[in-house]
């Protein structure tokens, strides 16, 4: 053995095939382990996001209902504002409302109410 020296950067020729086989096996195991890790991570993310997706769907439905209610309230507000404007500016409409809602009438008039 005195004549043979092994340098640090080189491999001996006899063990190279065995080393390559072990390395190939380790690479295969590493790829499989990485695949298992990625699949596990994806499953964990999916499981953790299910409640949040449900909550998001519930909040979107609630937003839709709230927007519909808001539209209805805005229509009522617009109608009331028009009625208020007519009461303030139109004496004929004011008289009509006073007669209808407050049961007011002029002297000498007879009012006939028809009930449904």
C-alpha positions in Angstrom: 0.0 0.0 0.0 2.9 2.2 0.2 2.9 2.8 -3.5 -0.7 3.8 -3.7 -1.9 7.2 -2.6 -5.4 8.3 -2.6 -5.9 12.0 -3.1 -8.8 13.8 -1.3 -10.7 14.9 -4.4 -10.6 11.5 -6.2 -12.5 8.3 -5.6 -11.0 4.9 -5.8 -12.2 3.0 -8.9 -13.4 -0.1 -7.0 -16.0 1.7 -4.8 -17.4 4.1 -7.5 -20.1 1.8 -8.7 -21.4 1.0 -5.2 -21.4 4.7 -4.4 -23.3 5.6 -7.5 -26.0 3.0 -6.7 -26.4 4.3 -3.2 -26.6 7.9 -4.4 -29.2 6.9 -7.0 -31.3 5.1 -4.3 -31.0 8.1 -2.0 -32.1 10.5 -4.8 -35.1 8.3 -5.4 -36.0 8.3 -1.7 -35.5 12.0 -1.4 -37.8 12.6 -4.4 -40.5 10.4 -2.9 -40.1 12.1 0.5 -40.4 15.5 -1.1 -43.5 14.4 -3.1 -45.1 13.1 0.2 -44.3 16.4 1.9 -45.8 18.5 -0.9 -49.0 16.4 -1.0 -49.3 16.6 2.8 -48.9 20.4 2.6 -51.5 20.7 -0.1 -54.0 18.6 1.9 -53.3 20.6 5.0 -53.9 23.9 3.1 -57.1 22.6 1.6 -58.4 21.3 5.0 -57.6 24.6 6.7 -59.2 26.7 4.0 -62.6 24.9 3.9 -64.1 26.9 6.9 -62.8 30.1 5.5 -64.4 29.4 2.1 -67.8 28.7 3.8 -67.5 31.9 5.8 -66.7 33.9 2.6 -69.7 32.4 0.9 -71.9 33.2 3.8 -70.6 36.8 3.9 -71.2 37.2 0.2 -74.8 36.1 0.5 -75.3 38.4 3.5 -73.9 41.3 1.4 -76.3 40.5 -1.4 -79.3 40.6 1.0 -78.0 43.8 2.5 -77.6 45.5 -0.8 -81.2 44.4 -1.8 -82.5 45.9 1.5 -80.5 49.1 0.9 -82.0 49.4 -2.6 -85.5 49.0 -1.2 -84.8 51.6 1.6 -83.5 54.1 -1.0 -86.6 53.7 -3.1 -88.8 54.4 -0.1 -86.6 57.4 0.8 -87.0 58.7 -2.8 -90.8 58.3 -2.6 -91.0 60.1 0.7 -88.8 62.9 -0.5 -91.0 63.4 -3.5 -94.1 63.4 -1.3 -92.6 65.9 1.0 -91.6 68.1 -1.9 -95.2 67.9 -3.2 -96.7 68.7 0.2 -94.4 71.8 0.5 -94.9 73.2 -3.0 -98.3 71.9 -4.3 -101.4 73.3 -2.4 -103.7 71.0 -4.3 -101.8 67.9 -3.2 -101.7 69.2 0.4 -105.5 69.6 0.3 -106.0 66.2 -1.1 -103.8 64.6 1.6 -105.4 66.6 4.4 -108.9 65.5 3.2 -107.9 61.9 2.8 -105.7 61.2 5.8 -107.1 63.6 8.3 -110.8 63.4 7.4 -111.0 67.2 6.9 -113.7 68.8 4.8 -115.1 72.2 3.9 -118.3 73.6 5.3 -121.3 72.5 3.4 -119.6 69.5 1.9 -120.7 65.9 2.3 -118.0 63.3 2.4 -118.8 59.8 1.4 -116.3 57.1 2.4 -116.4 53.8 0.7 -114.6 51.1 2.6 -113.3 48.0 1.0 
